[in-house]
Amino acid sequence: MVSVSTLAAAPPKLKYADLIGIWRVSGVAVNSDGMSTLVDDDPQFLGAVLEFGVDKIVWLKGTPVRPIEPQLDNCDAPPKVTSAGSDNPGSNFQVEGGFNILCGEGDWGPGGVVQPVDANTMILRWYDNGLLRLIRQ
C-alpha cells in the first residue's frame, strides 16, 4: 500500500483565463552563466506593465531604458497556454511547472514561459534569460 505522503501532487493546470489582468514587473533575475546583457533588478524591465487580455497581450508601459516594441513584445492573436514540462515533448522550452504562452499558433515574444508562484505572482521567462517577477495589479 502506498501512503498518501509519498504521492507527488500533480502541478496545477494553468488556463489562459487565470492570467487575464494587468501585471507589473516587480523584480528581474538573470537565469544564465553570465552570458546576458541583463542584471538583477534590471531597469530595462523593472516597473514595466503588461496586460493579458481575452484576445491579445499588450505591454502597457515600458521603461525609460527599454520602451515597448509592439511588433516584438505584443500579441495580436488569441493567446493560449500549453505545458512547458516534460509531458509536452513538442514544447520549444522545457520548464517543469511552466507554461508556454502562445500567440495564436506561434510563440509569443522570445517564446515566453510563465511559472505561477501563487494567484497574484508569476515568473515570466523573457528575453536574454531574464526572469521577470510579475505581480497582479
C-alpha positions in Angstrom: 0.0 0.0 0.0 1.3 3.5 -0.9 0.9 6.1 1.7 -0.5 9.5 0.6 2.7 11.3 1.7 4.7 9.5 -1.0 2.4 10.6 -3.8 3.6 13.6 -5.7 0.9 16.1 -6.3 0.5 17.0 -10.0 1.3 20.6 -10.8 -1.9 22.6 -11.1 -3.1 23.1 -14.7 -2.9 26.7 -15.7 -5.6 28.1 -18.0 -5.1 31.3 -20.0 -8.1 32.8 -18.2 -6.0 32.6 -15.0 -3.6 35.2 -16.4 -6.2 37.7 -17.6 -5.5 41.1 -16.0 -2.8 43.7 -15.5 0.6 42.6 -14.2 3.6 44.8 -13.1 7.3 43.7 -13.3 8.4 43.9 -9.6 11.7 42.1 -10.0 14.2 40.8 -12.5 16.6 37.9 -12.1 19.0 36.5 -14.6 19.0 32.8 -15.4 22.3 32.4 -17.2 26.0 31.7 -16.8 26.9 35.4 -17.2 26.2 35.5 -20.9 23.3 38.0 -20.6 23.0 41.7 -21.1 20.5 41.8 -18.2 21.4 42.2 -14.5 19.3 41.5 -11.4 16.5 44.1 -11.0 17.4 45.4 -14.4 15.9 48.9 -15.1 15.1 47.7 -18.7 12.1 45.8 -17.3 11.6 46.8 -13.6 8.3 48.6 -13.4 7.0 47.7 -16.9 3.3 46.8 -17.1 1.7 44.0 -19.1 -1.9 43.2 -19.8 -3.0 39.7 -20.6 -6.3 40.4 -22.4 -9.0 38.0 -23.5 -7.8 38.1 -27.2 -4.4 39.7 -27.0 -1.3 40.5 -24.9 -0.1 44.1 -24.6 2.7 45.8 -22.8 1.0 48.9 -21.5 4.1 50.6 -20.1 7.8 50.1 -20.9 10.6 51.8 -19.0 12.8 54.8 -19.9 15.6 52.4 -20.6 13.5 50.0 -22.8 10.4 51.4 -24.4 7.8 48.9 -25.7 8.4 47.4 -29.1 4.9 46.4 -30.1 5.8 44.3 -33.1 8.1 42.1 -30.9 6.5 42.4 -27.5 2.8 42.3 -28.0 0.4 39.6 -29.3 -2.5 40.5 -31.5 -3.8 36.9 -31.9 -5.8 34.9 -29.4 -3.3 33.7 -26.8 -3.3 30.3 -25.2 -1.1 28.3 -22.8 0.4 24.8 -23.2 2.5 22.9 -20.7 6.3 23.5 -20.9 7.0 20.4 -18.9 8.3 17.0 -19.9 4.6 16.0 -20.5 4.7 18.1 -23.7 7.7 16.9 -25.8 6.7 19.4 -28.5 7.4 22.4 -26.3 10.1 24.7 -27.5 11.2 25.2 -23.9 11.2 22.5 -21.3 10.5 24.1 -17.9 8.9 21.9 -15.3 6.0 23.6 -13.7 6.0 26.2 -16.5 3.5 27.0 -19.3 4.2 28.3 -22.8 2.3 31.4 -23.8 1.4 31.1 -27.4 0.2 33.9 -29.7 -2.3 32.2 -31.9 -0.3 29.2 -33.1 3.2 30.7 -32.7 5.5 31.7 -29.9 4.9 35.0 -28.0 8.0 37.2 -27.9 11.1 35.0 -27.4 8.9 32.0 -26.5 7.5 33.3 -23.2 7.1 30.8 -20.5 5.3 31.6 -17.2 5.6 29.8 -13.9 2.9 30.5 -11.4 4.1 31.3 -7.8 0.7 32.0 -6.4 -2.6 33.5 -7.6 -1.0 37.0 -7.7 2.6 36.3 -8.6 4.3 34.6 -11.5 7.7 34.4 -13.2 7.9 35.2 -16.9 10.9 33.8 -18.7 11.6 36.5 -21.3 14.4 38.0 -23.4 18.0 37.3 -22.7 17.5 34.7 -20.0 15.5 37.3 -17.9 13.2 36.0 -15.2 10.6 38.7 -14.7 8.6 38.6 -11.4 5.1 39.7 -12.3 2.7 40.9 -9.6 -1.1 41.2 -10.4 -2.3 44.7 -10.1 
